[in-house]
Amino acid sequence: MSSNTVSQTPSELVRDNIRNLKAYQPGKPIEEVEREIGITGAIKLASNENPLGPSPLAIEAAAKTIGDSHLYPDGAAYYLRRDLADMHGIDPERLVFGSGCNEVIQMLISAFCVPGRDQVLSHKYAFISYRLQTLAHDCEFVEADVTENLGCDVDALLAKVTEKTRLIFVANPNNPTGAHLDRKSLEKLLANVPSHAIVVIDEAYHEYADVADDDYPKSQDYAQDRPLLVTLRTFSKIYGLAGMRVGYGICSKEVADFLNRLRRPFNVNLIGQEAARAALADSAHVARSAELARSGIAKFRSVAPELGVVAYPSLGNFLLIDVKRPAQEVYDGLLRRGVIVRPMAVWGLATHLRISIGTEEQTERCIGALRSVLS
Ligand SMILES: Cc1ncc(COP(=O)(O)O)c(C=O)c1O
């Protein structure tokens, strides 16, 4: 190397789309808040986790498996695949596993979108990963306008479809808004999307929604009519296994085959696979978790008028509130009281907070803290 070579900085070397990217901001960890504010006993209602934790059956299965941690997991996740295929009544080859369904989102974009050419479509206030992963892949992210409830407006979404649209992401219900597509809206979407675009219905909160609303559709009921349909599911929410990182996609065998070509080897860990299988078997835990979320949302919505906030309807395990003032102040006030929620400014919602539903006790504490901050 010649002596006058000027060394280049990473900032000069990195791809433009990565230089301009803002990293995903997760909810603040409890320990960090306690350290910063000098308190103990803080509660985190910021990441839509299950406050009941994993099923005891999943904990037992994880404990049994940990002694085999020197072994690579089964990359094809044979037993988990079989259990899920039975549960959904589908061919096991239609499943693709990810380290959380975040990874399946990434695989879909990598497999189907040509950088610098294709577009990924969703709507305003959609799950933020769709945007981040599209931009990381150097594709254009297109956002449609939303309904009054900040939900997906199918007509507005369809109006944004172009020849470059390869993937359309709709979370049902959506995070952070809690809004959902009803049966008629989903049918309209699926019937009108042109065949060059793959529709991805992200059902990370499916089990909560299924209990809450009779008009909430299951996207796989339409798989026969639309082969280019992918459904996303996860063990991170109602199954209480966010720390295990297990998610999956349900799609056609052909799509699954392509995604599996770029799936990292052993992407779903050994303990996660076994914990997920055990969690599936504990339907009582799932029912309890759904009921807790329902009653927590109802509680927040019933006290909202008295608190002077607007609480949006939600079919998830969280809800969005509009505090009608800069939400950062309210967020900071809640933090000082040891309650961690999620400010929505990164979504462009400067007066909104998202609150994950905790235990009954945590819900009471959060409402009390809100009352004190807002008064
Ligand atoms: C709508 C939605 N989709 C997908 C995910 C990703 O879940 P995971 O990667 O933990 O499976 C989340 C997590 O918050 C979500 O809210």
The ligand as an SDF file (V2000), in Angstrom:
LIG
                    3D

 16 16  0  0  0  0  0  0  0  0999 V2000
  -47.0360   -6.2590   14.1920 C   0  0  0  0  0  0  0  0  0  0  0  0
  -45.8010   -6.9710   14.5970 C   0  0  0  0  0  0  0  0  0  0  0  0
  -45.2390   -7.8200   13.7340 N   0  0  0  0  0  0  0  0  0  0  0  0
  -44.1260   -8.4850   14.0360 C   0  0  0  0  0  0  0  0  0  0  0  0
  -43.4930   -8.3130   15.2550 C   0  0  0  0  0  0  0  0  0  0  0  0
  -42.1910   -9.0170   15.4680 C   0  0  0  0  0  0  0  0  0  0  0  0
  -42.2180   -9.9840   16.3820 O   0  0  0  0  0  0  0  0  0  0  0  0
  -41.0350  -11.0280   16.5730 P   0  0  0  0  0  0  0  0  0  0  0  0
  -39.8960  -10.6730   15.6800 O   0  0  0  0  0  0  0  0  0  0  0  0
  -40.6920  -10.9190   18.0180 O   0  0  0  0  0  0  0  0  0  0  0  0
  -41.6420  -12.3390   16.2000 O   0  0  0  0  0  0  0  0  0  0  0  0
  -44.0200   -7.4340   16.1940 C   0  0  0  0  0  0  0  0  0  0  0  0
  -43.3380   -7.2080   17.4630 C   0  0  0  0  0  0  0  0  0  0  0  0
  -43.5400   -6.2860   18.1780 O   0  0  0  0  0  0  0  0  0  0  0  0
  -45.2130   -6.7450   15.8490 C   0  0  0  0  0  0  0  0  0  0  0  0
  -45.7430   -5.8660   16.6940 O   0  0  0  0  0  0  0  0  0  0  0  0
  1  2  1  0
  2  3  1  0
  2 15  2  0
  3  4  2  0
  4  5  1  0
  5  6  1  0
  5 12  2  0
  6  7  1  0
  7  8  1  0
  8  9  2  0
  8 10  1  0
  8 11  1  0
 12 13  1  0
 12 15  1  0
 13 14  2  0
 15 16  1  0
M  END
$$$$
